[in-house]
Amino acid sequence: GSGIFVLTGLEAREEAGPAVVLSYVVSGTAALLSVFCYTEFAVEIPVAVELMKLR
């Protein structure tokens, strides 16, 4: 769980340096684009309408 934050700090200090900030920005952007895709998929599923038709 929280080990990712500890290891990131150690690697930033020993290996990568300030480039870790850039990697966080790139991976955060990729995660945000994934969220947008999942949101679009979720909007297309008419779950509430199907439940109302059954009543």
Distance bins in CASP14 RR format, pairs under 12 A and 6 or more apart:
PFRMAT RR
TARGET T0000
AUTHOR 0000-0000-0000
RMODE 2
METHOD distances of the structure
MODEL  1
1 7 0 0 0 0 0 1 0 0 0 0 0
2 8 0 0 0 0 0 1 0 0 0 0 0
3 9 0 0 0 0 0 1 0 0 0 0 0
3 10 0 0 0 0 1 0 0 0 0 0 0
3 11 0 0 0 0 0 1 0 0 0 0 0
4 10 0 0 0 0 0 1 0 0 0 0 0
4 11 0 0 0 0 0 1 0 0 0 0 0
4 24 0 0 0 0 0 1 0 0 0 0 0
4 27 0 0 0 0 0 1 0 0 0 0 0
5 11 0 0 0 0 0 1 0 0 0 0 0
5 12 0 0 0 0 0 1 0 0 0 0 0
5 20 0 0 0 0 0 1 0 0 0 0 0
5 24 0 0 0 0 0 1 0 0 0 0 0
6 12 0 0 0 0 0 1 0 0 0 0 0
6 13 0 0 0 0 0 1 0 0 0 0 0
7 13 0 0 0 0 0 1 0 0 0 0 0
7 14 0 0 0 0 0 1 0 0 0 0 0
7 15 0 0 0 0 0 1 0 0 0 0 0
7 16 0 0 0 0 0 1 0 0 0 0 0
7 20 0 0 0 0 0 1 0 0 0 0 0
8 14 0 0 0 0 0 1 0 0 0 0 0
8 15 0 0 0 0 0 1 0 0 0 0 0
8 16 0 0 0 0 1 0 0 0 0 0 0
8 17 0 0 0 0 0 1 0 0 0 0 0
8 19 0 0 0 0 0 1 0 0 0 0 0
8 20 1 0 0 1 0 0 0 0 0 0 0
8 21 0 0 0 0 0 1 0 0 0 0 0
8 23 0 0 0 0 1 0 0 0 0 0 0
8 24 0 0 0 0 1 0 0 0 0 0 0
8 27 0 0 0 0 0 1 0 0 0 0 0
9 15 0 0 0 0 1 0 0 0 0 0 0
9 16 0 0 0 0 1 0 0 0 0 0 0
9 17 0 0 0 0 1 0 0 0 0 0 0
9 20 1 0 0 1 0 0 0 0 0 0 0
9 21 0 0 0 0 0 1 0 0 0 0 0
9 23 0 0 0 0 0 1 0 0 0 0 0
9 24 0 0 0 0 0 1 0 0 0 0 0
10 16 0 0 0 0 0 1 0 0 0 0 0
10 17 0 0 0 0 0 1 0 0 0 0 0
10 20 0 0 0 0 0 1 0 0 0 0 0
11 17 0 0 0 0 1 0 0 0 0 0 0
11 19 0 0 0 0 0 1 0 0 0 0 0
11 20 1 0 0 1 0 0 0 0 0 0 0
11 23 0 0 0 0 1 0 0 0 0 0 0
11 24 0 0 0 0 0 1 0 0 0 0 0
12 18 0 0 0 0 1 0 0 0 0 0 0
12 19 0 0 0 0 1 0 0 0 0 0 0
12 20 1 0 1 0 0 0 0 0 0 0 0
12 21 0 0 0 0 1 0 0 0 0 0 0
12 22 0 0 0 0 0 1 0 0 0 0 0
12 23 0 0 0 0 1 0 0 0 0 0 0
12 24 0 0 0 0 1 0 0 0 0 0 0
13 20 0 0 0 0 1 0 0 0 0 0 0
14 20 0 0 0 0 0 1 0 0 0 0 0
15 23 0 0 0 0 0 1 0 0 0 0 0
16 22 0 0 0 0 1 0 0 0 0 0 0
16 23 1 0 0 1 0 0 0 0 0 0 0
16 24 0 0 0 0 0 1 0 0 0 0 0
17 23 0 0 0 0 0 1 0 0 0 0 0
18 24 0 0 0 0 0 1 0 0 0 0 0
18 25 0 0 0 0 0 1 0 0 0 0 0
19 25 0 0 0 0 0 1 0 0 0 0 0
19 26 0 0 0 0 0 1 0 0 0 0 0
20 26 0 0 0 0 0 1 0 0 0 0 0
20 27 0 0 0 0 0 1 0 0 0 0 0
21 27 0 0 0 0 0 1 0 0 0 0 0
21 28 0 0 0 0 0 1 0 0 0 0 0
22 28 0 0 0 0 0 1 0 0 0 0 0
22 29 0 0 0 0 0 1 0 0 0 0 0
23 29 0 0 0 0 0 1 0 0 0 0 0
23 30 0 0 0 0 0 1 0 0 0 0 0
24 30 0 0 0 0 0 1 0 0 0 0 0
24 31 0 0 0 0 0 1 0 0 0 0 0
25 31 0 0 0 0 0 1 0 0 0 0 0
25 32 0 0 0 0 0 1 0 0 0 0 0
26 32 0 0 0 0 0 1 0 0 0 0 0
26 33 0 0 0 0 0 1 0 0 0 0 0
27 33 0 0 0 0 0 1 0 0 0 0 0
27 34 0 0 0 0 0 1 0 0 0 0 0
28 34 0 0 0 0 1 0 0 0 0 0 0
28 35 0 0 0 0 1 0 0 0 0 0 0
29 35 0 0 0 0 0 1 0 0 0 0 0
29 36 0 0 0 0 0 1 0 0 0 0 0
30 36 0 0 0 0 0 1 0 0 0 0 0
30 37 0 0 0 0 0 1 0 0 0 0 0
31 37 0 0 0 0 0 1 0 0 0 0 0
31 38 0 0 0 0 0 1 0 0 0 0 0
32 38 0 0 0 0 0 1 0 0 0 0 0
32 39 0 0 0 0 0 1 0 0 0 0 0
33 39 0 0 0 0 0 1 0 0 0 0 0
33 40 0 0 0 0 0 1 0 0 0 0 0
34 40 0 0 0 0 0 1 0 0 0 0 0
34 41 0 0 0 0 0 1 0 0 0 0 0
35 41 0 0 0 0 0 1 0 0 0 0 0
35 42 0 0 0 0 0 1 0 0 0 0 0
36 42 0 0 0 0 0 1 0 0 0 0 0
36 43 0 0 0 0 0 1 0 0 0 0 0
37 43 0 0 0 0 0 1 0 0 0 0 0
37 44 0 0 0 0 0 1 0 0 0 0 0
38 44 0 0 0 0 0 1 0 0 0 0 0
38 45 0 0 0 0 0 1 0 0 0 0 0
39 45 0 0 0 0 0 1 0 0 0 0 0
42 48 0 0 0 0 0 1 0 0 0 0 0
45 51 0 0 0 0 0 1 0 0 0 0 0
46 52 0 0 0 0 1 0 0 0 0 0 0
46 53 0 0 0 0 1 0 0 0 0 0 0
47 53 0 0 0 0 0 1 0 0 0 0 0
47 54 0 0 0 0 0 1 0 0 0 0 0
48 54 0 0 0 0 0 1 0 0 0 0 0
48 55 0 0 0 0 0 1 0 0 0 0 0
49 55 0 0 0 0 0 1 0 0 0 0 0
END
